[in-house]
Amino acid sequence: PPFTGLLLLTIFLLHIKPLRMIPTRLVCDRRLIQKYISDSMELENQVNLCEELPLLQQPVLLPQVGFSLREWMAKTTQVKGQEVLRDLLTLVDGIAATQQELKQPCPSVLLQQLYGKASFFVLHLRSYGSQEPEATSQPEAAPELTPERNPRKIFQTYRQLLQGKIHFFFNDLRRESSCGLDHHARSSEQVQHPSNWATSKGQQ
């Protein structure tokens, strides 16, 4: 059945061993992150317009996404990736739990969109491989979580995570990647094979 196939594909994607990949457009094109931030702000505005948006009967746990920039800059890219992925996974769990309770049309549609966007970043981080913990790394302290009954806070948390940790993390990946070399190689390919070349756009 289609549902079974989709479930198996999801399980495969979530458990596949991450590989170091060629820098993707999301890493190299800094404007794309800004687009996702703008989309998150639009989602937050839309959910605030929902007339029927009751408090949750069962609170969901959300990551505390605020951070000290000085402490953040002192961490390795590997640790930053682990932290971002952990926050995203916690957020995705919270979104899924909220979807089970809220059945009103307005928030349901927006929650589905939010789930898709957050899951996209989870899969991207797993495929990029920068979140893989080192065998010799020390166990991290348990993350601080906040129980929340207001569904609007879920959208706010996603937006804050994008504007903060995710934005800075992808800046780090961009600096450490071969984006410039990749762009030069693609430019050469465009000259030789213009019919097979598609340019990419985005914004910071």
N, C-alpha and C positions, 0 to 999 in steps of 0.2 A: 504493500500500500504506500501511497505518496508520503503519508505522515511518518511511517516507519523509516522510509528512506531519508527523509529530512532529519529525523532524530539521529540516525546513524551517522549522517554527514556532520551534524553538530558535534557529536561525541568525538568523531575523528579529528575535527579541527581543534577541539579544546585539549586533546591529549597528544596530538602529533608533536614529535620532538622538534623544537624550533631550530631553524637553520639561519646562519648569517646570509642575508640576501643582499642583492644590489640595492642601493638606496632607492626607495620608492618615491613617487611623486609627492606623497604626503610629507616625507622627510625633506625633500629637496626644494619643493615649492612652498616657501614660507607663507604665501598668501592663502593657501588652503586652510591653515589653522584658523586664520582670521575669519574665513567663511564659516567654519564650524562654530566659532564663537558667536558670530552674528545669528546663525541658525538657532543656537541655544537660547539666545536672548529673545528671539521671536517665539520660540516654544514657551518660554516663561511668560511672555506677554499674553499668549493665547490661553494658557491655563488659568491666568488671572481673570479671563473673561468668561470662564465657565460658570454658569449660574448655579448648577448643582455640583458642589464639591465638598462633601461632608468630611469631617475628620475621620481618620481610620480607627476602627475598633481595636485593632491590634497594631501597636506601633512597629515600624520597621527600623532596622539599624542602618544608619548612614555614616559614611566615613567623615572624619573631621579633616577637611581639605585645606584649612588655613595652615600657613607655614612661615617660618623665619627664612628670609632670603639668604641671610648669612649662613645659617645652618645648611640650607639647601645647596649652596654653592660649594660647601666643603665636602659634600658627598660625591662618591664616584657615579659615573653614568649608570653603571650596573645597579647600584643601590637605588638610584632614582627611578630606574625602570621597574624594579621590583615594587617600590612604593606606589608608583602610579598604577601598575597593574592590580595591586592589592586593593587600592581605593576603587578602581573601576569594577572589579569583581564584586565588591561589597555593594556598590551602587546598583549593579545589574540585579543582584539578588533582591535588593529593596524594591526596585521597579517591578520585578516579577511578582513579589508578594503583594504589592499594591494593586497590580492588575487583577489578581485573584479576588480582591475585595471590591474594588470600584467597577461597577458595571454600567454606569451612566455613559451615554454616547460621547459626550464632549471630552471628559478626561480619558476615556478608554482609547480613543483615537490618538490623542497626544502622548499617552503613555506608551503605546505601541511604537510610535515614531521615536520616542526617547530611548526605548529599549534597543531598537535597531541601531541608533547612532552610538550608544555606549558600547554595544556588542561589537560594532565595527572596530573601535579602538582596541578592545580586548584582543580580537583576532589579529589586528595589525601588530600589536606589541608581541604577541606570541610568535608570529611569523618572523618578525625582525630579529628576535632572539636576544635582545639586550637585557631582558628581564630574567634570564636564567641565572639562578644563584650559583656562586662558585662553591666547589666542594669543601673548600677550607674556610668559607665565610662563617661568621658567628651568627647564631640565631637572632633574629630581630625581636625587639620588644613588641608585645601585643599591641596592635593598632587601637587607637582611641575611637570608639564608636558612640554615636548619639542616637538614642531612641526618638523617633519622630512620628507624630500622628497627622501632621499637616502635609497633604500631598504636594502642595506648592513648594515645600522645602526640598523635595526630591529634584525638581527642575532647577531650583536655585543651586543645589549642590553640584549638579552636573555642569552648570554654567561656570561656577567658581573653580571647579576642577580644571576645566578647559582654559580659563583665563590665567590660572596659576601654574600648577605643577605640569600639566600637559604642554602648555605653551613653552615653558622654560626647558622641559625635557627634550622636546623636538628641536629647540634651538641648539642644545648640546649635540644631538644626533647629527644635525646638519653640519656643525663645525667639525665633527669627527669623521664624517663620511667623505666619499669621493664624488659628491654632487657636482663639483666644478669639472672634474675630469670626465664624468659621465655626460655632462652637458656638452663638453667639447667634442666627445666622441660622436654624440648624436648629431651635432652640427655638421661634422664631417660626413656623416651618413646622409644627411639631408642634401648635401651638395651632390653626392654620388647617386642617390636614389630618392629624388624629390617626391616621387609618386607614393613611396612607402612611408613617408615621414609625417608625423602628426605632432604639432607643437602642443605644449601643455601650458596652462595658465593657472593663476592663483594669486593670493595676496596675503601679506602679514597683517 
